[in-house]
């Protein structure tokens, strides 16, 4: 039992160290390249070219070749023992290694072909063994992070279908992220507010320290377009689910978490437990006020009090359901 626990622990530590080391080495290499002013190779006139790094597909190809050689040797050994009876485990192991080797060769080929070319108003995407295709910027409804050890991003359309994804270790990833931020994320964050079902515009709410509007934006893992309340605080746009904000206004919940970055919380001092972390941040605020808290800050970024709190509550209550 202790041997098993120790083995698992060593494997977890090794995986963590390898991940951190590869990520740090990659970022250091990219930083040195930028400091030296070395431009990224841009293929076909693209503003940004994104490709997986050579070591990623070469490493997989080398391991695949080793598997193929091992499988071939085991198959040869099995063939020489046919007259005396072949050991079934030897045949199974040979087949497994040969299949793994073939799969690794195909995967390395797929990784080598993968690329994203960012043009002025569209992207050319070739992922894996698929044909290259065009993705117009207008098709991209959401740019979402990929939750893995190396990070990355994925673009989805209004139906939630994935248009393309990019690994965080890919060369040109930072440049593509900035490209999408400038041409997709920011324009959507400042898009015009939505209309009511009868076509009448929904007026935005304006307070002393912030403002808000009601619109549609890509939310959730699927990136589908849904109604959203956007709070504009300085240069940040905080996206909140209208139903959750309505629950906060009605006193059915004490805190609403944003569905945007940086992570923020809209809270009611009257409903948050005084002993909680949020309660300590909200200490001394009027019970009828509302406060916007950022995850990394010790004090509220914005407090809606007096007329601001009253008009914001009334504005939320009048939004379409």
RODO-2510 file (C-alpha; in nm, 4 decimals, decimal comma):
residues 321
     n   res          X          Y          Z
     1     x     0,0000     0,0000     0,0000
     2     x     0,2749     0,2421     0,0998
     3     x     0,4640     0,1561    -0,2192
     4     x     0,1549     0,2440    -0,4237
     5     x     0,1041     0,5749    -0,2399
     6     x     0,4718     0,6621    -0,2790
     7     x     0,4656     0,5785    -0,6516
     8     x     0,1559     0,7909    -0,7103
     9     x     0,3081     1,0768    -0,5108
    10     x     0,6324     1,0635    -0,7068
    11     x     0,4372     1,0561    -1,0351
    12     x     0,2301     1,3599    -0,9330
    13     x     0,5373     1,5559    -0,8252
    14     x     0,7187     1,4629    -1,1475
    15     x     0,4205     1,5698    -1,3593
    16     x     0,4021     1,9025    -1,1743
    17     x     0,7766     1,9684    -1,2056
    18     x     0,7838     1,8752    -1,5746
    19     x     0,4825     2,0950    -1,6515
    20     x     0,6290     2,3924    -1,4654
    21     x     0,9723     2,3452    -1,6208
    22     x     0,8436     2,3213    -1,9776
    23     x     0,6138     2,6217    -1,9305
    24     x     0,8878     2,8328    -1,7698
    25     x     1,1446     2,7407    -2,0369
    26     x     0,8979     2,8236    -2,3139
    27     x     0,8045     3,1611    -2,1666
    28     x     1,1714     3,2453    -2,1065
    29     x     1,2568     3,1592    -2,4664
    30     x     0,9705     3,3736    -2,5985
    31     x     1,0706     3,6638    -2,3735
    32     x     1,4320     3,6482    -2,4911
    33     x     1,3140     3,6407    -2,8516
    34     x     1,0996     3,9516    -2,8006
    35     x     1,3851     4,1326    -2,6253
    36     x     1,6101     4,0623    -2,9236
    37     x     1,3397     4,1916    -3,1558
    38     x     1,3120     3,8662    -3,3500
    39     x     0,9827     3,8631    -3,5448
    40     x     0,7660     3,5536    -3,5610
    41     x     0,7570     3,3837    -3,9019
    42     x     0,4295     3,4857    -4,0654
    43     x     0,3127     3,2534    -4,3385
    44     x     0,1093     3,3638    -4,6370
    45     x     0,1021     3,7296    -4,5328
    46     x    -0,0635     3,6562    -4,1980
    47     x    -0,0449     3,9083    -3,9143
    48     x     0,0071     3,6218    -3,6684
    49     x     0,1061     3,2604    -3,7313
    50     x     0,0469     3,0029    -3,4601
    51     x     0,2155     2,6620    -3,4747
    52     x     0,2984     2,3937    -3,2213
    53     x     0,6651     2,3916    -3,1264
    54     x     0,8953     2,1445    -3,2986
    55     x     0,9854     1,9556    -2,9810
    56     x     0,6164     1,8769    -2,9179
    57     x     0,5583     1,6687    -3,2298
    58     x     0,9188     1,5413    -3,2553
    59     x     0,9020     1,3964    -2,9014
    60     x     0,5799     1,2118    -2,9822
    61     x     0,7255     1,0832    -3,3088
    62     x     1,0392     0,9521    -3,1344
    63     x     0,8315     0,7708    -2,8707
    64     x     0,6064     0,6310    -3,1459
    65     x     0,9084     0,4949    -3,3356
    66     x     1,0344     0,3284    -3,0169
    67     x     0,6923     0,1674    -2,9711
    68     x     0,6941     0,0483    -3,3332
    69     x     1,0404    -0,1046    -3,2952
    70     x     0,9442    -0,2693    -2,9689
    71     x     0,6241    -0,4048    -3,1221
    72     x     0,8111    -0,5331    -3,4272
    73     x     1,0664    -0,7126    -3,2075
    74     x     0,7924    -0,8726    -2,9985
    75     x     0,6053    -0,9762    -3,3142
    76     x     0,9241    -1,1288    -3,4533
    77     x     0,9812    -1,3134    -3,1282
    78     x     0,6230    -1,4427    -3,1358
    79     x     0,6693    -1,5587    -3,4973
    80     x     0,9784    -1,7627    -3,4075
    81     x     0,7903    -1,9498    -3,1359
    82     x     0,4914    -2,0545    -3,3448
    83     x     0,6120    -2,4159    -3,3625
    84     x     0,6384    -2,4471    -2,9828
    85     x     0,3289    -2,2424    -2,9029
    86     x     0,2974    -1,8653    -2,8929
    87     x     0,2554    -1,6951    -2,5572
    88     x    -0,0767    -1,4983    -2,5813
    89     x     0,0541    -1,2111    -2,3680
    90     x     0,3461    -1,1678    -2,6107
    91     x     0,1070    -1,1315    -2,9051
    92     x    -0,1156    -0,8871    -2,7154
    93     x     0,1815    -0,6745    -2,6124
    94     x     0,3139    -0,6700    -2,9712
    95     x    -0,0252    -0,5590    -3,1061
    96     x    -0,0603    -0,2890    -2,8389
    97     x     0,2871    -0,1464    -2,9077
    98     x     0,2358    -0,1526    -3,2851
    99     x    -0,1019     0,0227    -3,2583
   100     x     0,0395     0,2793    -3,0137
   101     x     0,3317     0,3448    -3,2475
   102     x     0,1064     0,3906    -3,5500
   103     x    -0,1226     0,6190    -3,3490
   104     x     0,1761     0,8226    -3,2320
   105     x     0,3023     0,8674    -3,5893
   106     x    -0,0417     0,9873    -3,7015
   107     x    -0,0657     1,2204    -3,3999
   108     x     0,2779     1,3729    -3,4629
   109     x     0,1845     1,4289    -3,8273
   110     x    -0,1396     1,5915    -3,7172
   111     x     0,0408     1,8200    -3,4720
   112     x     0,2965     1,9202    -3,7343
   113     x     0,0222     2,0232    -3,9808
   114     x    -0,1786     2,2230    -3,7253
   115     x    -0,1611     2,5992    -3,7658
   116     x    -0,3691     2,9161    -3,7342
   117     x    -0,3085     3,2140    -3,9626
   118     x    -0,4627     3,5399    -3,8380
   119     x    -0,5454     3,7832    -4,1201
   120     x    -0,6975     4,1303    -4,1059
   121     x    -1,0623     4,0174    -4,0843
   122     x    -1,0486     3,6375    -4,0699
   123     x    -0,8414     3,3374    -3,9676
   124     x    -0,7262     3,0371    -4,1674
   125     x    -0,7437     2,7312    -3,9452
   126     x    -0,5882     2,3924    -4,0158
   127     x    -0,6168     2,1553    -3,7239
   128     x    -0,4954     1,7998    -3,7351
   129     x    -0,5531     1,6152    -4,0591
   130     x    -0,8522     1,8316    -4,1568
   131     x    -0,8510     2,0638    -4,4537
   132     x    -0,7719     2,4295    -4,3958
   133     x    -1,0830     2,6433    -4,3514
   134     x    -1,1691     3,0090    -4,3122
   135     x    -1,3149     3,1498    -3,9878
   136     x    -1,4481     3,5055    -4,0134
   137     x    -1,4106     3,7203    -3,7015
   138     x    -1,7865     3,7822    -3,7083
   139     x    -1,8418     3,4077    -3,6518
   140     x    -1,6576     3,4114    -3,3180
   141     x    -1,9079     3,4600    -3,0377
   142     x    -1,6808     3,3635    -2,7483
   143     x    -1,3115     3,3266    -2,6717
   144     x    -1,2801     3,0923    -2,3734
   145     x    -0,9797     2,9617    -2,1787
   146     x    -0,8817     2,5939    -2,1925
   147     x    -0,8419     2,4440    -1,8469
   148     x    -0,5351     2,2219    -1,8588
   149     x    -0,1838     2,2290    -1,7193
   150     x    -0,0451     2,4332    -2,0081
   151     x    -0,3488     2,6541    -2,0742
   152     x    -0,4741     2,7793    -2,4067
   153     x    -0,7885     2,9192    -2,5636
   154     x    -1,0774     2,8103    -2,7807
   155     x    -1,3125     3,0085    -3,0034
   156     x    -1,6824     2,9167    -3,0294
   157     x    -1,9693     3,0432    -3,2418
   158     x    -2,3147     3,1536    -3,1224
   159     x    -2,4411     2,7931    -3,1090
   160     x    -2,1522     2,6827    -2,8888
   161     x    -1,9721     2,4943    -3,1677
   162     x    -1,5931     2,5051    -3,1342
   163     x    -1,4318     2,6871    -3,4254
   164     x    -1,0704     2,6262    -3,3254
   165     x    -0,8457     2,5834    -3,0233
   166     x    -0,4849     2,6776    -2,9526
   167     x    -0,2500     2,5275    -2,6940
   168     x    -0,0819     2,7693    -2,4550
   169     x     0,2649     2,6375    -2,5434
   170     x     0,2201     2,7012    -2,9167
   171     x     0,4523     2,9531    -3,0769
   172     x     0,2612     3,2732    -3,1465
   173     x    -0,0006     3,2022    -2,8767
   174     x     0,0525     3,5340    -2,6939
   175     x     0,0295     3,7266    -3,0220
   176     x    -0,2919     3,5472    -3,1200
   177     x    -0,4401     3,6137    -2,7766
   178     x    -0,3691     3,9872    -2,8199
   179     x    -0,5103     3,9762    -3,1750
   180     x    -0,8393     3,8203    -3,0551
   181     x    -0,8551     4,0573    -2,7572
   182     x    -0,8326     4,3585    -2,9887
   183     x    -1,0626     4,2355    -3,2667
   184     x    -1,3183     4,0149    -3,0876
   185     x    -1,3238     4,0446    -2,7079
   186     x    -1,3093     4,4245    -2,6692
   187     x    -1,5600     4,5041    -2,9473
   188     x    -1,8076     4,2594    -2,7909
   189     x    -1,7532     4,4065    -2,4452
   190     x    -1,8555     4,7496    -2,5745
   191     x    -2,1292     4,6282    -2,8115
   192     x    -2,4608     4,8068    -2,8248
   193     x    -2,7163     4,7059    -2,5647
   194     x    -2,9997     4,4745    -2,6636
   195     x    -3,3623     4,5584    -2,7469
   196     x    -3,6818     4,4435    -2,5822
   197     x    -3,8890     4,1823    -2,7676
   198     x    -4,1070     4,4660    -2,9042
   199     x    -3,7992     4,6380    -3,0505
   200     x    -3,7883     4,9179    -2,7922
   201     x    -3,4316     4,9819    -2,6659
   202     x    -3,3567     4,9036    -2,3025
   203     x    -3,1992     5,2171    -2,1550
   204     x    -2,8754     5,1643    -1,9634
   205     x    -2,8476     5,2407    -1,5944
   206     x    -2,6001     5,5095    -1,4879
   207     x    -2,4670     5,5641    -1,1383
   208     x    -2,1993     5,7801    -0,9795
   209     x    -1,9116     5,5282    -0,9918
   210     x    -2,0300     5,2825    -1,2576
   211     x    -2,2960     5,2113    -1,5192
   212     x    -2,4753     4,9026    -1,6505
   213     x    -2,6682     4,7739    -1,9498
   214     x    -2,8611     4,4623    -2,0522
   215     x    -2,7498     4,2766    -2,3631
   216     x    -2,6641     3,9309    -2,4930
   217     x    -2,3169     3,7809    -2,4636
   218     x    -2,1527     3,4357    -2,4794
   219     x    -2,1663     3,2781    -2,1341
   220     x    -2,0921     2,9390    -1,9838
   221     x    -1,8760     2,6478    -2,1050
   222     x    -2,0613     2,6245    -2,4372
   223     x    -2,0223     2,9942    -2,5124
   224     x    -2,3913     3,0305    -2,6093
   225     x    -2,5417     3,3781    -2,6383
   226     x    -2,7511     3,4560    -2,3306
   227     x    -2,8940     3,7683    -2,1652
   228     x    -2,6408     3,9375    -1,9412
   229     x    -2,6076     4,2455    -1,7233
   230     x    -2,2803     4,4264    -1,7889
   231     x    -2,1385     4,6494    -1,5172
   232     x    -1,8845     4,9026    -1,6477
   233     x    -1,6330     4,9812    -1,3746
   234     x    -1,3375     5,1878    -1,4927
   235     x    -1,1812     4,9872    -1,7740
   236     x    -1,3393     4,6567    -1,6636
   237     x    -1,6598     4,4961    -1,7870
   238     x    -1,8243     4,2672    -1,5305
   239     x    -2,0775     4,0235    -1,6777
   240     x    -2,3553     3,8966    -1,4475
   241     x    -2,6500     3,6624    -1,5021
   242     x    -2,9737     3,8690    -1,4831
   243     x    -3,1554     3,5904    -1,2949
   244     x    -2,8862     3,5811    -1,0271
   245     x    -2,8821     3,9602    -0,9917
   246     x    -3,2619     3,9550    -0,9622
   247     x    -3,2292     3,6956    -0,6839
   248     x    -2,9842     3,9300    -0,5086
   249     x    -3,2251     4,2239    -0,5443
   250     x    -3,5151     4,0130    -0,4127
   251     x    -3,3144     3,8969    -0,1100
   252     x    -3,2961     3,5294    -0,2155
   253     x    -2,9150     3,5243    -0,2308
   254     x    -2,6367     3,7344    -0,0837
   255     x    -2,3627     3,7142    -0,3490
   256     x    -2,3545     3,6933    -0,7285
   257     x    -2,0378     3,5758    -0,9030
   258     x    -1,9368     3,7262    -1,2373
   259     x    -1,8988     3,5203    -1,5522
   260     x    -1,6104     3,7326    -1,6762
   261     x    -1,2512     3,8153    -1,5948
   262     x    -1,1275     3,9546    -1,3641
   263     x    -1,3503     3,7560    -1,1286
   264     x    -1,5851     3,9842    -0,9317
   265     x    -1,8741     3,9500    -0,6869
   266     x    -2,1825     4,1689    -0,6433
   267     x    -2,2896     4,1393    -0,2805
   268     x    -2,5529     4,2655    -0,0392
   269     x    -2,4143     4,3605     0,3061
   270     x    -2,7478     4,2669     0,4636
   271     x    -2,7322     3,9079     0,3390
   272     x    -2,3622     3,8190     0,3729
   273     x    -2,2543     3,6506     0,6962
   274     x    -2,0446     3,8937     0,9057
   275     x    -1,7911     3,6200     0,9865
   276     x    -1,7202     3,5374     0,6217
   277     x    -1,4440     3,6941     0,4154
   278     x    -1,6994     3,8955     0,2209
   279     x    -1,8643     4,0005     0,5460
   280     x    -1,5385     4,1499     0,6723
   281     x    -1,4968     4,3372     0,3441
   282     x    -1,8519     4,4728     0,3690
   283     x    -1,8332     4,5674     0,7375
   284     x    -1,9837     4,9095     0,8091
   285     x    -2,1749     4,9431     0,4792
   286     x    -2,5499     5,0249     0,4872
   287     x    -2,7664     4,7095     0,4665
   288     x    -2,9555     4,8395     0,1631
   289     x    -2,6385     4,9083    -0,0375
   290     x    -2,4733     4,6825    -0,2959
   291     x    -2,0983     4,6340    -0,3285
   292     x    -1,8775     4,5023    -0,6077
   293     x    -1,5821     4,3009    -0,4794
   294     x    -1,2828     4,1785    -0,6768
   295     x    -1,1233     3,8479    -0,5798
   296     x    -0,7767     3,9955    -0,5203
   297     x    -0,8850     4,3112    -0,3323
   298     x    -0,9508     4,3636     0,0363
   299     x    -1,2052     4,6443    -0,0052
   300     x    -1,5051     4,6921    -0,2370
   301     x    -1,4201     4,8407    -0,5765
   302     x    -1,7613     5,0107    -0,6021
   303     x    -2,0430     5,0640    -0,3530
   304     x    -2,3959     5,1469    -0,4698
   305     x    -2,5668     5,3350    -0,1923
   306     x    -2,8587     5,5734    -0,1443
   307     x    -3,0100     5,6741    -0,4813
   308     x    -2,7700     5,4552    -0,6780
   309     x    -2,8826     5,1435    -0,4900
   310     x    -3,2515     5,2359    -0,5271
   311     x    -3,2364     5,3130    -0,8999
   312     x    -3,0220     5,0069    -0,9775
   313     x    -3,2650     4,7765    -0,7974
   314     x    -3,5583     4,9312    -0,9838
   315     x    -3,3729     4,9037    -1,3170
   316     x    -3,2955     4,5341    -1,2615
   317     x    -3,6569     4,4645    -1,1605
   318     x    -3,7775     4,6146    -1,4900
   319     x    -3,5554     4,4036    -1,7173
   320     x    -3,7115     4,1349    -1,9423
   321     x    -3,7460     3,7955    -1,7784
***
